Each structure stands twice: as C-alpha cells, then as structure tokens.
Amino acid sequence: MPVQPLEPKRLYRHIAEQLRALMEAGEFTIGQRLPAERDLAVQMGVSRPSVREALIALEVEGWVEVRSGSGVYVQRNTPPIADAKAAYDEWGPLELIMARGLIEGEAAAMAAQQANQEQIDRIADALAQMKLALKEHKDPLVGDELFHRAIAQACGNEVLADTVSRYWLARRSPLYLRLADYFERPASWRAVMAEHSAVLNAIKNRKPNAAREAMQNHMSKALTRFSASWKLANPPAPGAVKVSVAPSKVSSTPTRRHHEKQIAKV
C-alpha cells in the first residue's frame, strides 16, 4: 500500500472536527448549548481564540447557531452539504489579523520613507472615501481595502504589495465575513478611521517608527474589537459542562500565543 501524504491542518480545524464528531456521536444534541469557550479551551488544551475560530467555522457550515447574548447552540448532528466544508481550507481569521499587523506594520514604515506625494494622496483619498461612505450609511469596506492596498503599493516592495493583496482576498472569505458581522458597526468603523488617520499622519510626516506602531496598534485593536463583540454574543454558561474531549495535538506558535494572551485579556 503506498504511503499517503499527510494533510496539514490548521489548529481551528482540528478543534472544529473534534466538536463536529461529538455532535455526530450525540454527545451534544440538537438545541443544546455548547460549553463556554473558556471551558472548551481548558479541556482541549488550546487557546480561547482558536476555539472562537472553530466555532465560527462550524457556524458558517451550519453545525451551530450563535444566539447573541445567549451562547452557541447545536443546530444539526449530520454532515451538511459538501461545499460547506470549504471554510476549513481558509486561513483562521485571527491568524490573518495577526499576520497583517506584522506585515502591514513594516509596509507602513517603508511607505513613510519612500512614498511620493501622489501615493500619499491615494492613501488620503481612500480614508476620505471611508468617511463619506459612513456618512451616507454605506459600508466603508471598499475604502478600507483601498487604504491598506495604497499603503502597500507606496512601500516600494512588490512582494509586500502582493502579500497584502492576498490578505484582502482572504478577508472576503466566508469565515472572515462571518467574524466581521460580530464587530463591524458604525462605532467600530469610526474607531478604524481614527486609527487610519494616525497611520496616514505618520506617513505624511515621514516617521517610519510611528507609522509602524500606528498600523500595529490598528490591527491589535481590530482583534480586541472582535474579542469584545464575540463575548457579548457568547456569554459564559451558568455552570461548566464537562465533555469528553481530547487535547489538541497541534499547539500554537510562540508568536501566536503572545497575541492570544493579548486577546484573552479583553
């Protein structure tokens, strides 16, 4: 029998697959509330952000329903249509935001050193487009993407620019879009635009360290906003529910654990 290649799996996928197996086995029945995120994380030996990504993947696929202010409930115990598993092939949304903070922080620093006036004007125009969209009660996401792409183009490195473009393709994935539903509100967009203004000002004033810090701060706050909104949708259960779950065989990287500790504080 030929050796079969091993399929690398993202951590949230391991967690989601174990929870799905428990639903199929009847450990969690239809209509039952899942244990609190904190309890699942402790029992599986993983981080709470990784559990969040898994629960969102299961929601996208139709296995669970997130009832705002109540918790996460089992919606089915049989496999959904095959196409629904596409969410498992995506980057984890939280890992994506973490990566963007690192890469786009450097892109912003480089843009502060190298951008010409035309490129700076494009960044400013994108921010103005966001503000106009919000004023007209429209989605500022198009301007948001233009803002980040304009900075990447202004950094003078095509590899970084292409990398940021790929991040935005991932940003449109079903998993990420479902995550965004939890925290993208007019108030959060206003906060985003204030953070963008800090990045733009640093680039205009040719301050690379300030630009890097402003962009990293922006992405860090995006993580914080998601965490706070998710907690409102998924409050702790009145009492911990013990379930038979095995510790995950995949651990977080040191960089991810650092970011996860920051998220868990919220």
FIKEMI-413942 format. One record per residue: x, y, z of N, C-alpha, C in turn. Coordinates in steps of 0.001 Angstrom, whole numbers. Example, Ala and Ser with C-alpha at 12.3 -4.5 7.8 and 13.67 -1.06 7.14 Angstrom:
BEGIN
- n_px, n_py, n_pz, ca_px, ca_py, ca_pz, c_px, c_py, c_pz
- 13190, -5690, 7800, 12300, -4500, 7800, 13200, -3300, 7800
- 12850, -2250, 7080, 13670, -1060, 7140, 12900, 30, 7870
This chain:
BEGIN
- n_px, n_py, n_pz, ca_px, ca_py, ca_pz, c_px, c_py, c_pz
- 861, -1189, 0, 0, 0, 0, 893, 1233, 0
- 710, 2160, -950, 1572, 3332, -998, 1355, 4246, 196
- 2422, 4954, 569, 2335, 5910, 1669, 1464, 7081, 1234
- 521, 7458, 2089, -370, 8555, 1781, 186, 9852, 2370
- 148, 10948, 1611, 626, 12210, 2154, -257, 12689, 3294
- 362, 13273, 4295, -378, 13811, 5429, -896, 15199, 5078
- -2118, 15442, 5429, -2726, 16747, 5143, -2489, 17690, 6310
- -1756, 18789, 6109, -1582, 19734, 7198, -2907, 20407, 7530
- -3214, 20508, 8804, -4481, 21101, 9219, -4235, 22291, 10129
- -5038, 23286, 9958, -4961, 24452, 10820, -5542, 24076, 12181
- -5053, 24750, 13224, -5459, 24394, 14579, -6968, 24486, 14755
- -7582, 25543, 14256, -9022, 25677, 14445, -9770, 24533, 13768
- -9191, 23980, 12693, -9836, 22864, 12003, -9834, 21618, 12871
- -8709, 21341, 13561, -8656, 20205, 14481, -9751, 20334, 15541
- -9883, 21532, 16084, -10876, 21754, 17141, -12281, 21570, 16588
- -12560, 22167, 15432, -13888, 22066, 14829, -14244, 20618, 14514
- -13275, 19861, 14009, -13553, 18475, 13657, -13867, 17635, 14893
- -13197, 17930, 16008, -13488, 17173, 17224, -14882, 17516, 17752
- -15247, 18796, 17711, -16587, 19194, 18157, -17658, 18605, 17233
- -17369, 18596, 15945, -18314, 18024, 14984, -18521, 16534, 15263
- -17425, 15818, 15569, -17521, 14391, 15872, -18387, 14156, 17119
- -18258, 15039, 18102, -19071, 14911, 19320, -20552, 15130, 19015
- -20844, 16058, 18106, -22243, 16282, 17720, -22791, 15064, 16987
- -21994, 14515, 16079, -22441, 13343, 15329, -22639, 12139, 16245
- -21844, 12052, 17308, -21939, 10927, 18241, -23054, 11108, 19265
- -23680, 12276, 19282, -24765, 12518, 20217, -24330, 13060, 21557
- -23031, 13369, 21717, -22567, 13975, 22963, -23194, 15354, 23150
- -23392, 16059, 22042, -24126, 17317, 22038, -25351, 17109, 21150
- -26525, 17352, 21676, -27747, 17116, 20923, -28261, 18415, 20311
- -29123, 18276, 19303, -29686, 19446, 18635, -30438, 20302, 19644
- -30144, 21599, 19625, -30760, 22533, 20562, -29981, 22728, 21845
- -28968, 21885, 22080, -28180, 22008, 23309, -27168, 23125, 23191
- -26969, 23833, 24285, -25949, 24884, 24321, -24583, 24259, 24545
- -23611, 24649, 23736, -22254, 24135, 23910, -21635, 24708, 25179
- -20651, 24016, 25742, -19936, 24562, 26892, -19313, 25920, 26552
- -19049, 26686, 27577, -18452, 28003, 27377, -17094, 27881, 26697
- -16758, 28896, 25950, -15481, 28941, 25230, -14307, 28644, 26155
- -14321, 29250, 27333, -13213, 29045, 28283, -13095, 27574, 28681
- -14254, 26922, 28938, -14234, 25514, 29345, -13718, 24619, 28225
- -14166, 24882, 26995, -13685, 24094, 25869, -12177, 24253, 25696
- -11695, 25483, 25832, -10266, 25743, 25656, -9440, 24981, 26688
- -9911, 24989, 27942, -9182, 24289, 29014, -9193, 22785, 28781
- -10362, 22235, 28451, -10477, 20791, 28288, -9703, 20282, 27068
- -9591, 21111, 26031, -8904, 20674, 24810, -7436, 21080, 24803
- -7028, 21877, 25780, -5630, 22288, 25851, -5227, 23239, 24749
- -6162, 24124, 24351, -5886, 25096, 23294, -6258, 26482, 23793
- -6000, 27482, 22964, -6325, 28844, 23350, -7785, 29171, 23058
- -8309, 30150, 23759, -9685, 30588, 23515, -9859, 31172, 22117
- -8914, 31969, 21599, -9081, 32453, 20222, -9191, 31331, 19197
- -8454, 30232, 19412, -8548, 29107, 18486, -9928, 28456, 18557
- -10498, 28385, 19757, -11858, 27864, 19910, -12847, 28764, 19182
- -12633, 30078, 19275, -13533, 31015, 18588, -13522, 30785, 17088
- -12335, 30623, 16527, -12237, 30370, 15091, -12972, 29079, 14723
- -12839, 28053, 15559, -13501, 26775, 15290, -15018, 26930, 15335
- -15513, 27659, 16318, -16956, 27847, 16446, -17523, 28648, 15274
- -16759, 29627, 14808, -17214, 30403, 13651, -17242, 29520, 12409
- -16227, 28654, 12253, -16214, 27724, 11120, -17432, 26808, 11169
- -17763, 26304, 12360, -18928, 25439, 12497, -20223, 26196, 12221
- -20242, 27468, 12579, -21426, 28280, 12295, -21588, 28494, 10787
- -20479, 28812, 10113, -20519, 29004, 8663, -21039, 27741, 7982
- -20649, 26588, 8491, -21033, 25316, 7887, -22415, 24837, 8293
- -23050, 25529, 9241, -24405, 25162, 9623, -24523, 24179, 10771
- -23416, 23863, 11433, -23472, 22918, 12554, -24029, 23576, 13815
- -23692, 24834, 14030, -24131, 25519, 15240, -24765, 26857, 14890
- -25497, 27385, 15855, -26095, 28713, 15732, -25611, 29558, 16897
- -25114, 30745, 16612, -24695, 31664, 17663, -25851, 32614, 17940
- -26400, 32525, 19136, -27504, 33394, 19529, -26950, 34508, 20390
- -27026, 35710, 19855, -26410, 36851, 20537, -26943, 36995, 21958
- -26011, 37096, 22894, -26364, 37266, 24293, -26749, 35984, 24997
- -26745, 34853, 24278, -27163, 33596, 24882, -26076, 32531, 24813
- -25504, 32323, 23625, -24448, 31329, 23508, -24478, 30628, 22162
- -23773, 29507, 22095, -23660, 28732, 20858, -24446, 27438, 21033
- -25357, 27177, 20093, -26263, 26037, 20200, -26102, 25096, 19002
- -26240, 23797, 19269, -26143, 22795, 18211, -27349, 22936, 17287
- -27079, 22980, 16000, -28142, 23144, 15022, -28375, 21877, 14208
- -27359, 21012, 14106, -27502, 19765, 13365, -26508, 18748, 13893
- -26771, 17469, 13618, -25831, 16426, 14035, -25506, 15475, 12889
- -25803, 15912, 11664, -25419, 15162, 10471, -24653, 16098, 9547
- -23762, 15570, 8734, -22926, 16433, 7885, -23757, 17292, 6946
- -23371, 18573, 6794, -24032, 19443, 5823, -23563, 19095, 4414
- -23993, 19870, 3439, -23569, 19619, 2064, -22057, 19748, 1955
- -21475, 19069, 977, -20008, 19006, 848, -19394, 20385, 720
- -20048, 21290, 6, -19473, 22610, -231, -19262, 23389, 1052
- -20022, 23048, 2104, -19924, 23814, 3345, -18583, 23642, 4026
- -17842, 22583, 3701, -16559, 22364, 4359, -15459, 23245, 3795
- -15789, 24085, 2828, -14779, 24971, 2254, -14173, 25884, 3311
- -14928, 26171, 4367, -14414, 27061, 5409, -13156, 26505, 6057
- -13016, 25178, 6073, -11854, 24574, 6714, -10558, 24840, 5953
- -10659, 25217, 4694, -9468, 25447, 3895, -8956, 26883, 4007
- -9662, 27698, 4744, -9300, 29107, 4843, -8289, 29331, 5966
- -7577, 30437, 5855, -6767, 30879, 6985, -7697, 31216, 8141
- -7230, 30951, 9355, -8006, 31391, 10510, -8075, 32910, 10544
- -9251, 33497, 10764, -9386, 34954, 10745, -8472, 35663, 11740
- -8327, 35100, 12927, -7482, 35749, 13932, -6017, 35683, 13539
- -5602, 34544, 12971, -4219, 34447, 12499, -3976, 35440, 11367
- -4986, 35632, 10530, -4859, 36587, 9432, -4642, 37998, 9960
- -5420, 38394, 10961, -5261, 39735, 11531, -3887, 39884, 12175
- -3428, 38832, 12864, -2099, 38882, 13480, -1015, 39070, 12420
- -1115, 38310, 11335, -119, 38412, 10268, -157, 39798, 9630
- -1350, 40315, 9449, -1461, 41651, 8858, -783, 42708, 9728
- -907, 42568, 11030, -254, 43538, 11909, 1251, 43554, 11722
- 1842, 42371, 11570, 3291, 42284, 11389, 3728, 42811, 10022
- 3074, 42319, 8964, 3488, 42676, 7604, 3106, 44110, 7248
- 1883, 44483, 7540, 1442, 45825, 7168, 2075, 46899, 8040
- 2509, 46528, 9229, 3252, 47485, 10043, 4555, 47874, 9359
- 5250, 46880, 8815, 6501, 47172, 8095, 6224, 47912, 6791
- 5130, 47555, 6117, 4782, 48259, 4879, 4518, 49735, 5158
- 3857, 50031, 6252, 3572, 51420, 6607, 4864, 52179, 6922
- 5781, 51501, 7630, 7067, 52137, 7943, 7841, 52453, 6664
- 7829, 51515, 5718, 8535, 51742, 4458, 7866, 52840, 3633
- 6527, 52878, 3681, 5809, 53929, 2954, 6151, 55304, 3502
- 6340, 55388, 4820, 6708, 56675, 5419, 8060, 57164, 4909
- 8913, 56239, 4510, 10235, 56602, 3997, 10233, 56855, 2495
- 9383, 56135, 1754, 9529, 56114, 303, 8361, 56689, -489
- 7207, 56843, 102, 6029, 57260, -667, 6219, 58648, -1275
- 5776, 58798, -2523, 5762, 60129, -3116, 4416, 60789, -2835
- 4281, 62044, -3235, 3077, 62794, -2896, 1824, 62183, -3516
- 1949, 61685, -4740, 792, 61069, -5397, 315, 59845, -4617
- 1251, 59052, -4118, 877, 57857, -3361, 247, 58240, -2018
- 787, 59263, -1389, 203, 59731, -123, -1207, 60254, -365
- -1411, 60932, -1490, -2749, 61426, -1820, -3736, 60274, -2003
- -3275, 59149, -2572, -4149, 57995, -2758, -4573, 57417, -1396
- -3627, 57379, -478, -3949, 56889, 869, -4985, 57806, 1525
- -4765, 59103, 1394, -5699, 60076, 1979, -7069, 59992, 1310
- -7098, 59793, -1, -8369, 59685, -725, -9161, 58456, -269
- -8453, 57375, -12, -9125, 56161, 447, -9772, 56385, 1809
- -9065, 57087, 2689, -9633, 57399, 4003, -10843, 58316, 3850
- -10755, 59296, 2959, -11885, 60200, 2711, -13085, 59420, 2173
- -12828, 58411, 1346, -13904, 57579, 807, -14599, 56805, 1919
- -13822, 56326, 2873, -14411, 55626, 4017, -15329, 56543, 4805
- -14861, 57749, 5060, -15650, 58704, 5844, -16947, 59055, 5133
- -16876, 59253, 3816, -18075, 59571, 3044, -19063, 58409, 3072
- -18558, 57195, 2926, -19433, 56016, 2940, -20179, 55907, 4265
- -19464, 56116, 5367, -20107, 56024, 6675, -21143, 57125, 6838
- -20829, 58310, 6356, -21769, 59432, 6447, -23043, 59134, 5668
- -22903, 58420, 4566, -24060, 58092, 3723, -24669, 56742, 4087
- -24270, 56215, 5246, -24798, 54953, 5768, -24515, 53782, 4821
- -23345, 53795, 4224, -22897, 52718, 3357, -21733, 51989, 4018
- -21394, 50845, 3473, -20301, 50038, 4013, -18955, 50666, 3629
- -18114, 51024, 4612, -16801, 51626, 4304, -15733, 50618, 3885
- -16105, 49350, 3710, -15107, 48313, 3477, -14290, 48549, 2212
- -14921, 49068, 1150, -14184, 49312, -92, -13065, 50325, 152
- -13384, 51415, 827, -12363, 52406, 1152, -11301, 51853, 2080
- -11713, 50979, 2992, -10773, 50333, 3910, -9736, 49532, 3122
- -10210, 48746, 2175, -9295, 47957, 1354, -8375, 48856, 535
- -8930, 49914, -52, -8111, 50835, -843, -7027, 51477, 9
- -7364, 51804, 1241, -6403, 52420, 2167, -5203, 51495, 2395
- -5488, 50255, 2746, -4402, 49319, 3045, -3603, 48963, 1793
- -4292, 48803, 681, -3580, 48494, -562, -2716, 49672, -1009
- -3198, 50892, -816, -2438, 52078, -1218, -1144, 52193, -418
- -1210, 51853, 857, -3, 51876, 1692, 979, 50817, 1209
- 454, 49630, 914, 1325, 48555, 440, 1989, 48929, -888
- 1239, 49566, -1780, 1808, 49999, -3055, 2869, 51080, -2854
- 2681, 51903, -1829, 3607, 53004, -1576, 4881, 52569, -873
- 4930, 51322, -394, 6116, 50894, 359, 7297, 50588, -561
- 7039, 50427, -1857, 8128, 50214, -2804, 8606, 48785, -2928
- 7860, 47843, -2379, 8251, 46430, -2445, 7089, 45637, -3025
- 7269, 45082, -4213, 6177, 44383, -4890, 5744, 43126, -4161
- 6675, 42454, -3497, 6323, 41242, -2759, 5380, 41583, -1601
- 5712, 42640, -878, 4835, 43064, 215, 3475, 43491, -318
- 3468, 44215, -1429, 2205, 44667, -2020, 1346, 43467, -2436
- 1979, 42455, -3055, 1237, 41259, -3449, 742, 40487, -2231
- 1549, 40476, -1184, 1150, 39780, 45, -86, 40428, 646
- -93, 41743, 715, -1255, 42456, 1260, -2481, 42210, 385
- -2288, 42144, -928, -3408, 41847, -1830, -4000, 40478, -1510
- -3131, 39519, -1219, -3622, 38179, -883, -4370, 38195, 443
- -3900, 38996, 1383, -4620, 39122, 2645, -6055, 39584, 2394
- -6215, 40497, 1443, -7553, 41029, 1192, -8435, 40032, 462
- -7847, 39146, -300, -8637, 38053, -873, -9167, 37159, 251
- -8308, 36870, 1222, -8716, 36066, 2371, -9741, 36813, 3221
- -9636, 38133, 3229, -10568, 38973, 4005, -12011, 38815, 3507
- -12175, 38370, 2259, -13520, 38209, 1698, -14052, 36780, 1865
- -13341, 35940, 2580, -13757, 34552, 2743, -15004, 34475, 3643
- -15811, 33414, 3500, -16997, 33263, 4348, -16676, 33280, 5838
- -15564, 32663, 6217, -15189, 32606, 7627, -14904, 33997, 8171
- -14135, 34788, 7425, -13794, 36127, 7885, -15019, 37035, 7867
- -15840, 36914, 6824, -17029, 37762, 6736, -17977, 37489, 7890
- -18079, 36225, 8307, -18941, 35924, 9455, -18363, 36523, 10711
- -17047, 36459, 10877, -16401, 37088, 12017, -16692, 38586, 12033
- -16569, 39212, 10857, -16760, 40660, 10776, -18163, 41084, 11181
- -19134, 40196, 10979, -20511, 40521, 11351, -20650, 40816, 12838
- -19729, 40286, 13635, -19830, 40462, 15076, -19339, 41831, 15550
- -18490, 42489, 14774, -17941, 43734, 15311, -17958, 44921, 14364
- -18343, 44725, 13104, -18349, 45867, 12187, -19661, 46631, 12320
- -19597, 47734, 13042, -20724, 48616, 13290, -20247, 50046, 13050
- -21168, 51015, 12937, -20726, 52412, 12746, -19704, 52868, 13780
- -19895, 52483, 15043, -18949, 52896, 16084, -17569, 52288, 15851
- -17546, 51025, 15444, -16247, 50393, 15211, -15582, 50987, 13978
- -16365, 51318, 12949, -15779, 51946, 11759, -15215, 53324, 12089
- -15872, 54045, 12977, -15320, 55353, 13376, -13977, 55169, 14072
- -13872, 54132, 14892, -12598, 53844, 15555, -11537, 53476, 14521
- -11920, 52671, 13527, -10993, 52295, 12459, -10457, 53528, 11744
- -11333, 54465, 11435, -10905, 55656, 10702, -9992, 56550, 11542
- -10225, 56602, 12833, -9309, 57344, 13701, -7933, 56689, 13702
- -7902, 55365, 13722, -6629, 54632, 13673, -5950, 54819, 12316
- -6733, 54815, 11250, -6185, 55076, 9917, -5576, 56478, 9835
- -6236, 57434, 10462, -5716, 58807, 10445, -4336, 58878, 11094
- -4148, 58115, 12156, -2842, 58095, 12827, -1777, 57509, 11903
- -2131, 56466, 11153, -1193, 55880, 10194, -860, 56882, 9094
- -1881, 57499, 8549, -1682, 58467, 7469, -814, 59639, 7925
- -1073, 60161, 9098, -289, 61296, 9599, 1182, 60929, 9767
- 1435, 59722, 10233, 2828, 59282, 10406, 3519, 59162, 9051
- 2805, 58659, 8055, 3381, 58546, 6712, 3632, 59930, 6121
- 2675, 60828, 6268, 2831, 62199, 5768, 4047, 62893, 6384
- 4244, 62649, 7666, 5325, 63319, 8399, 6653, 62565, 8324
- 6690, 61521, 7483, 7923, 60755, 7252, 8488, 60186, 8554
- 7610, 59558, 9350, 8006, 58966, 10620, 7761, 57453, 10565
- 8740, 56690, 10087, 8520, 55246, 9905, 8189, 54494, 11187
- 8855, 54801, 12277, 8561, 54095, 13527, 7136, 54369, 13994
- 6719, 55618, 13857, 5352, 55975, 14251, 4335, 55307, 13334
- 4655, 55208, 12039, 3748, 54561, 11093, 3602, 53082, 11415
- 4728, 52436, 11702, 4693, 51013, 12070, 3849, 50807, 13327
- 4112, 51616, 14336, 3387, 51492, 15603, 1897, 51759, 15408
- 1556, 52746, 14600, 144, 53072, 14376, -578, 51942, 13660
- 80, 51327, 12681, -558, 50218, 11963, -697, 48992, 12860
- 329, 48681, 13616, 241, 47537, 14518, -814, 47768, 15596
- -916, 48997, 16062, -1947, 49340, 17037, -3338, 49148, 16430
- -3476, 49553, 15178, -4753, 49407, 14467, -5165, 47934, 14387
- -4261, 47053, 13998, -4604, 45650, 13866, -4829, 44997, 15231
- -4070, 45431, 16230, -4267, 44909, 17580, -5660, 45272, 18098
- -6095, 46483, 17804, -7425, 46905, 18254, -8526, 46190, 17478
- -8244, 45812, 16235, -9218, 45016, 15481, -9451, 43682, 16185
- -8374, 43071, 16666, -8502, 41826, 17439, -9312, 42053, 18708
- -9031, 43159, 19367, -9733, 43472, 20611, -11220, 43693, 20367
- -11543, 44401, 19283, -12959, 44652, 18985, -13698, 43348, 18727
- -13064, 42445, 17996, -13708, 41165, 17742, -13920, 40406, 19045
- -12895, 40381, 19883, -12982, 39629, 21129, -14117, 40129, 21996
- -14231, 41456, 22127, -15282, 42038, 22961, -16661, 41735, 22399
- -16814, 41827, 21073, -18112, 41580, 20448, -18498, 40111, 20550
- -17510, 39218, 20399, -17794, 37789, 20492, -18256, 37429, 21895
- -17679, 38046, 22918, -18076, 37743, 24287, -19517, 38151, 24553
- -19966, 39241, 23904, -21364, 39646, 24059, -22294, 38608, 23433
- -21863, 38035, 22300, -22679, 37038, 21611, -22604, 35675, 22280
- -21505, 35415, 22986, -21255, 34087, 23549, -20882, 34207, 25017
- -21849, 34543, 25885, -21541, 34727, 27304, -21233, 33403, 27986
- -20560, 33440, 29149, -20258, 32205, 29871, -21529, 31487, 30295
- -21483, 30163, 30303, -22628, 29380, 30757, -22757, 29499, 32271
- -23988, 29353, 32824, -24166, 29433, 34276, -23306, 28431, 35025
- -23117, 27256, 34442, -22277, 26239, 35075, -21462, 25520, 34034
- -20242, 25144, 34356, -19389, 24459, 33385, -19952, 23083, 33056
- -19895, 22723, 31779, -20355, 21408, 31331, -19140, 20581, 30946
- -19009, 19430, 31562, -17875, 18565, 31260, -18193, 17684, 30066
- -17304, 17667, 29123, -17476, 16804, 27961, -16180, 16054, 27734
- -16305, 14926, 27054, -15128, 14100, 26792, -14445, 14573, 25519
- -13508, 15490, 25678, -12763, 15994, 24526, -11287, 15734, 24756
- -10613, 15421, 23675, -9184, 15127, 23770, -8378, 16389, 23549
- -7253, 16537, 24240, -6389, 17692, 23991, -5952, 17729, 22539
- -5832, 18921, 22003, -5399, 19055, 20612, -3948, 18613, 20478
- -3643, 17971, 19341, -2275, 17534, 19075, -1450, 18603, 18391
- -2101, 19724, 18072, -1408, 20819, 17402, -1350, 21993, 18356
- -182, 22526, 18589, -29, 23632, 19527, 176, 24937, 18787
- -48, 26034, 19511, 172, 27347, 18930, 1656, 27661, 18858
- 2024, 28540, 17944, 3399, 29012, 17884, 3623, 30054, 18967
- 4889, 30330, 19352, 5135, 31362, 20363, 4544, 32709, 19966
- 4659, 33098, 18683, 4117, 34386, 18254, 2610, 34419, 18417
- 1949, 33335, 18003, 500, 33289, 18143, 100, 33327, 19612
- 822, 32586, 20479, 470, 32583, 21900, 583, 33982, 22485
- 1576, 34759, 22027, 1720, 36126, 22522, 483, 36943, 22176
- 36, 36858, 20919, -1146, 37601, 20503, -2395, 37094, 21215
- -2489, 35773, 21406, -3650, 35210, 22039, -3785, 35684, 23480
- -2662, 35837, 24167, -2706, 36340, 25538, -3270, 37754, 25580
- -2925, 38543, 24556, -3439, 39906, 24499, -4950, 39891, 24268
- -5423, 39002, 23382, -6852, 38916, 23096, -7600, 38435, 24321
- -7048, 37453, 25008, -7738, 36850, 26143, -7939, 37821, 27290
- -7178, 38895, 27327, -7322, 39884, 28398, -8599, 40686, 28265
- -9148, 40726, 27037, -10320, 41583, 26788, -11573, 40913, 27349
